[in-house]
Amino acid sequence: MRRALIAWMLVCVMQGSSLAGDSHPLLPGAQQIGQAGFSRFGFSIYQAQLWAPGGSYLPDEPFLLSLTYARDIRRSQIVQASLDEMQKLGAPGALQAQWRADLEAVLVDVKEGDTLSAIYRPGQGAEFYYQQTKRGVIDEALARYFFAIWLDERTSEPDLRLSLLGKRK
């Protein structure tokens, strides 16, 4: 029985949850709102999770988006895909070079099973983490467009958005 309890506690810690309930270690008090898998051409790319204090997403309140990758992907590919999606949402082209440099500074090459997370902090921008280790911060304007990739009503993946927001299972 004791071994089973220890094993269960280890699983909880590895999944980023606590024994007191669902909470994310990078954003204490946050509860998971929703999750969704993202695939392209039949290949799983990542599993996304959205977390927020009180379990409710409000665009002008702190929240955390976490992506656990199902395959190896180079940083340059993640950065370019992010810029492409932000451009579709109306991001100013004049800032693309600066935003590319900013994203390259906070993102990394990922391997299968790696997790990238970002916490939106209103008025401050977003903090980026790789495997729960802080990588850096981006400014407010870039943060809003970055998170819009998943959370804006005009996203290219509306089903994923609805699942993250807990509106679709």
N, C-alpha and C positions, 0 to 999 in steps of 0.2 A: 504494500500500500504506500509506504514511504517513497519507494522508487518511482511509483506511478505519479505521486504528487510532485516530486522533484522534476520528473520528465515533463509534466504538464506546465510547471512554472517556467522551465527552460523554453518550451514552445512559445509561451506567452511573451517572454522577453525577446525572443528571436523575431516574432511577428510584430513587435513594436506596440504591443498592448500591455495593459497592466492588470493586476489581479483585482483592482478596485473597479474595473469596468473599462470600456473602450476609451483609450486616451492615447495621444501620440506623444512620444518623448520629446519631439522638437517643438511642440506647441501644447504645453500642459493645459489640461482642461478641455482640449479639443475632442470632439467626438466625430466619428466617421459619418459623413452624410451619404456618400454613395461611392460606387466603384464601377469600373468598366474596362473591358479589354479593347485594345486597338490592334487591328490587323490590316495588312496591306497585301493585296494579291494572294490572299489565303494564308499568309505567314503572320504569326503572332509577333507583334513588335513590343508592346508593353502592357502592363496592367496599371491603370490609374486609380488613385483614391483621392477623394476630397474630404478634408477635415476642417472643422470650425468649432470654436467655443459654443457650447450649448447645442451643437449638432445642427445649426442653421446657417446656411450660406447667405451672407449679406455682402454685396460688392464693396461696401465702404467700411467693412470690419475685417480684422485679421482672419486669415484662413491659410490652409496648407494644401498644396497639391503635391502628390507623391507618385512617381513613375518607377515601376520595377520592370526592368527590361528582360525580354524573353530571348534576346539575341545580342551579339556583339555589334556595336555601332560606333563609328568614329565621331569624335566631337564635331568635326567639320560638317558631317552630314546632319547632325542634330541642329547645329547653328543654322545651316542653310534652309532646312525644312522649317525651322521656327521663323526665319525672316520671310520666307515665301508665304507662310500662313498669315503672318502679321500684315504683309503687303496686301493680301486679299481682303483684309479687314480695314484697309485704308491708312496704314501706317505711313508717315511721311517719308518719302524716298530720300530726302536730303539727309536724314539721320541714319540711313542704312549702314554706312561705313562705320560710324561711331557705335551703333548698336551691335554690329558684327563683332567689333573688338570687345565690347562689354560682355557679350554672351560667351565669346571665346575664353574670357578671363574666369567665368564662373562655371562653365560646363566642362566635362571631361569625356574621354573615350569611355564607353561602357562595355561591360561583358555581360553575358547571360547571368541573371540573378542580381545584378547591381541595381541600386536605387538612387535616383536623383529626386530631391525634394526642394520645394521653394515655398517660403512663407511670405505672404503679402502683408505688409504693415502699412496701413493708410498714412499718407503724407511722408513716408520714409522710403518706399520702394519695396524691394523684395530681397530676402536673404536666400542664398542657394546653398544646398548641402549635397554632398556625395557620401553615401553610406553613413549619414549622420555627422559628418565632419564638415564644418562650415568652409565654403569655397570663396564666398564674397557676396557683394551687394550690387544690385542694379537700381537705377533711379526710378522715380514714380512713373514717368511717362512710358518708359520701356516696360516696366512691370505691368502696367495696365494692358498694353498690347500683347505682352507675352501670355498673360493669363486669359486674355480674350480668345486665344487659340482654342481653348477648351470650354470657356464659360460664356462667351458672347452668343447672343441669339443668332448671329450670322455665321457661326462656326461652320466649317466644312464637314463636321461630324456631329450633326444634331442629336443622333441617338446616343452617342457617347456622352454629350452634354447632359441630356436628360437623366441618364444613369448616374452620372456624377452628382447631380443635384437631388438624387433620390426619388426622381419622378418616374422612373422606369426600372423594372427589375430584370 
